[in-house]
Amino acid sequence: MGLGRSIAVLTSGGDAQGMNAAVRATVRVGLYTGANVYFVHEGYQGLVDGGENIKLATWESVSMMLQLGGTVIGSARCKDFQTREGRMKAACNLVKLGITNLCVIGGDGSLTGANQFRTDWSELLVDLVKAGKITKDEASKSSHLNIVGMVGSIDNDFCGTDMTIGTDSALHRIIEVVDAITTTAQSHQRTFILEVMGRHCGYLALVTALSCGADWVFIPEMPPDEGWEEHLCRRLADQRGRGCRLNVIIVAEGAMSRAGTPITSDQLKKLVTDRLGFDTRATVLGHVQRGGTPSAFDRILGSRMGVEAVMALLEATPETPACVVSLSGNQAVRLPLMECVQVTKDVTAAMSEGRFEDAIKLRGKSFENNWNTYKLLAHINPPDVKSNINVAVMNVGAPCAGMNSAVRSAVRIGMIQGHNMLAVHDGFDGLAHGNIEALTWTNVSGWTGMGGSMLGTKRTLPGEIMEEISLNITKHKIHAMVIIGGFEAFVGGLELVQAREKYEELCIPMVVIPATVSNNVPGSDFSIGADTALNTITDTCDRIKQSAAGTKRRVFIIETMGGYCGYLATMAGMASGADAAYIYEEKFNIKDLEMNVEHLVQKMKTTVKRGLILRNENSNAHYTTDFIFNLYSEEGKGVFDCRKNVLGHMQQGGTPTPFDRNFGTKMGAKSVLWLTEKLKNCSRHGRIYANTPDSACLLGMRKRSLYFQPLADLKEETDFEHRIPKTQWWLKIRPIMKILAKYNIKLDTSEHADMEHVIKKTSHVEK
């Protein structure tokens, strides 16, 4: 597709972690299609200055870039490019090199600049010909400029994409700090005020508040109501009264009051100290948030966007509007650049005109959901009137990070609804043995940041102990259940539904929330815990690659968890730049292994003298990790040596990532609200009776939204023998991993993203 074409890639505006992954993918996929790819160093400034700033990129020149923060090719704010004179110089530099495809990674300012450049292009060429800077022939060869944007911005302030490159990594930095601060704050019973970045967008502040269970958050999109000072102090005092040893307040740097005056961390510190006399500290995070190594999510996001961007450039015609590649749910989509910029401007306009509800809506669905969940959890106190409903919460299967976030939000939302919340310890086992106790509001304080399972968890299925389970449901008057766990939670839920015919006690509403590192639960594209495990594996791979870089010519073979599901091996392979990832879903034979060895032998002849191979634990019964290690060692003799690592249970541990905390919090809240509705519908004369398939559901993320799906309906989609869903969305990403590792395979573009449109929601339409 790309033969005879030239693509230039530049990063502009503020740097963001993950930009390097996008540059690497753009370069490698560009080369894979046969195009010439150029780096533009120092952003638009480099485009204007030309010369040494615009260099040909090679396959090896983007090696070891994935794990680096910032942008390796440099970025700069550029005044020159804003002038017509500057844009003329830039156009001249591109024409001389025959570059007519430009890939820009930056914020909305950088992308608007790119669009302006494209609009002026033909006039700039006319002027350059007149001035004798380029020939008519050169002008006709470069008659139009294609532009594709990728949004790199830690603020997540660009409308049309769920996540911008760098946002997830910035959240990682913030949460590391919050976790560190909370331990010291608890020791001294302190109040901490934390200021995070986000001049015009409160996303970082909002998600941080959800991820650490903050008492209050200030964001520019929704200033607090009049008299918020009293409300805030009352809330902090209430929390202390309930036995909480610390308070956390999160402030976005652009936070405002309704009157439009800034709300600063110092002002808040003075307020809390003067009115409540609490020991208060303020911390401004600043540029720490921009730094550090990119998270697994940002590397995968940058890589996927880079691939899509090259495809969009090569498919573009002079009529196609400049587009931006963005993420919606787990899908890469293309959107018209100027529509996104317009909606982004509409948000700012809504904020300045005091239409704050509109501002939240215009930010998009994911922002709105976060805001609604925060409001539910932070600003409502449990009612005095109880509902007399008992809801049990349990963990089933292997432990994973993020389970506790889901339990905490389920418990608190339940209490806000007036229910009694019961903890079932040790899964179905605990339910059968009556290991059940009531939970209070403070029991679950501080749980968002804790890894593992505070309730205790077991793999036991209910089948054998159904009699005891039904007796305890009656004894403890359990009216509804939240089951949080992996494949066992799904199968256990199914067994309970099937046993309803025999045991009337089981005719209660239930919801299963997928939580497992393996990400193998049918009905959901993501499970709580998988993101944390993925980051753990990626971190380890980084360290291993670093050790290999020192010794030269070494290949590492790493075994990951996941049962029969290849999600972790595939995604970690993508995030760490592996040469191959062996999984059960994609059958491989001795010829494939041979081809991979040969590929590594060839690779060792280049400047990149290290290899990384991932293998999912159950990918093949005969080609074990030891077998593959022995094969590679033998075949690589004299060319490279091998080492192997089995990562084991460290993949289940660790503190949950921001994604898992936030995902768990939203899932927990949503499931209890759903149960409350269901309980109203199946209440007859004071008794609960739920026997329909839709009264026992799994809450899962599908493409772009969260859905409740009857457990019985998911049986068709499940391979019970191998404990995996029959179709898995992430398998489509595997070819990208292979292309980025320089395998000559065909990229399936049958499902390429067509241009979509940003639906403009304004107050007039809503009303």
C-alpha positions, 0 to 999 in steps of 0.5 A: 500500500505504501510503496512510493509514499512518504510519511512524516511523524512528529510529536507536538505540545506537552509530552505524554507517556506512550507517545513513543509507542505511537511513534514506534508503531507508526514507523514500523507499520509505515515501513511494513507497507513499503513507505519511507518514514521520517522523524520530525525532531522537536515538533513543529519547530523541526518542521519549520527549521528542516535540515537535520530535524527531518531524518529517515527512520529505520526499523532499529531506530525505534527499538527500546523506545516502548518503555521510555516516558516522554517523547524521544523525538522531542517536542516544542511549543512553536510560535513560527508555525503559527505564522504563514511565513513559518508554514511556508518554510515547513511546506517547502521542507516537506515538498523537497523530501516528497512527504505528503503524509503527516502524522501528528501526535499532540493535544488539540492545539497541535491538531488544530495547527495541523488542520490549518496547515492542510487547509493552506497547503495548495496556496502555500505551494502556489506561493513557493513556486512563485518565489522560486523555492520549488518547481512546478513539477515538485508542486504537482507531485505534492499537490495535497497533504494528508493529515492524521492526528493521535491525541497525546495529552495526560489531561484526557481533555480531547472530546471524541476519545475515551482515553488520550495517550498518557492519561493512564500513565499519569493516573499511575503516577498520581495513585502511587503518590496518593498511596504513599501519602495515605499511609503517612496521613493515617499515622497522624490523622491528617487531612491531605489536599492533593492538587493534580494537573488539568487546567480545563479538564477534571478527568485526572482529578475525578478518576483519582478521587474515585480510585482512592475514595476521596472525600471531595473533588474539585473539577472545572466542569462542575464547580461546587454549589454555593455554601460548599465550605460548610458542606465540605467541613461537615463532611470531613467532620462526619468521616472523622466521627465515623472513625476514619483516620484521614481525609483526602481532598483532590483538586484539579489545577483549574478548579473554580467556584460558581463565581469563576474565582479559582479554588486553590489547595492553599485556600482549602488548607486554610479553610480546613485548619481554621474551621475544623482545627485538623492537621492539614497538608497540601501537596502539588504534584506538578510535572511528576505526573508527566514523567516516568515509564508508560503504563501497559495500557498507554503502550498498547493504546499508542501502538494500536493508534499508530497502526490505525493512523498509518492505515488512515493516511494511506487510505485518505483521498483529497476529499477525506477530512483530516481525521483523528484516531481515537479509542471508543470502548476497546475499539479504534475509531476514526473521527473528523478532526475538526468535529472533535476540536469543535466539541472540545471548544464547546465544553470550554464555552459551556463552562464559561457560560455556566452550563455545567451539566452540558459541560459534563455531557459534552465530555462524553459518556465515560466522563459522565459515568465517572461523575455520577458514580463519584456523586453517589459514593461521596456526597450522600449519607446513609438514610435513617430509614432502613429497607430491611433488605440483606445483600450478601457480597462474596469473592469467588475463585483466585484473588486479584487486585481490584476485588476490594474496590468492587466490594467497597463500592457495592457495600457503600452504595447498598448502605446508601440505599438503606440495605444491610450489607453482609460479608461472606468470607471464603466464597461459596465455602463460607456461605455453606458454613455460615461464615457471614457477618454484617459490614459497617461503613468504616469496615471498608474504608481504605479498601480501594488501594488494597490488593488481593481479597479482604473477604477471603476467596476460594475456588469451591463450586456450590454444586456439592454444598447446595443444601447447606448454602440454601439453609444459610440463605434462609437463616441469614435472610439473604435477599440478593447476592453480589458474586465477584470473581473469575470463571468459578464465579460465573460457573457457580452463579450458573449452578445456583440458577440451575438449583432454583428448581429444587431450592426455592431459597435460591430464587433471589436476584444475583449479579456476577462481576468478572474479576480475574487476572486471566480475563477469561469470563464470558460476557465481558471484554475486560475483567477486574484485575487483568490490568494490574497483572498486565502491568506487573508482567510488562514491568518484569519484561522491561527489567528482563529486556534491560538485563539482556541489553547489557549482555548482548545476544540473549533471548528470554522465554517468559511464562505468564498466567491465564489458564487457557486464555492468551490475553495476558501473554498477547497484551504483555507481548504488545506492551513489552515488544515481544518477538512472539507470544504463544497462546492456546487460542492460536495453534502453533506447531514445530514449523512455527517454532522453527520460523521464530528461531530463524527470525531471532537468528536474523534479528541478532545480525542487526543492532538489536541483539536481544529477544523476548518470547512469551508463553501462556501457561496452557498454550500447548501440553507438549510444547512446554516452557522447558521444551521451548527453552531447550529448543531455542537453546539448542538452535541458537547455539553460537548465535544467542543464549537463552534464559527462562522465567516463570512469573507465577503468583506475583501476577495475582498480587500488587496494589491495583492499578487506577483502571482496576480501582475505577472499573471495580468501583463502577461495577460494584456501584452499578450492580447494587443499583440494579439489584435494588431495582430487581428487588422492587420488581420481584417483591410479592407481599413482603417476600422476594421471589426471583425465578426469571433468567434475567434475575441472575445476570453477569455485568460485563463491558461489551465494546463501548458499554456496561451490560447486564446479561442473563447467566443462562444466555452466556452458556452458548458463548462459553467453552467450559472445558477450557474455561474461555469465551468462544470469541475473544475481541483481543485476538484481532490485535495479534497480527499487529504484535507480529508486524511490530516484531517484523514478521511478514504477515498479512494485516487483516484490514477487513474490519478497518475503522470507517470515519464516524461522527461525533454526536453533538449534544447541546442543551437545546437538543437535550430539552 
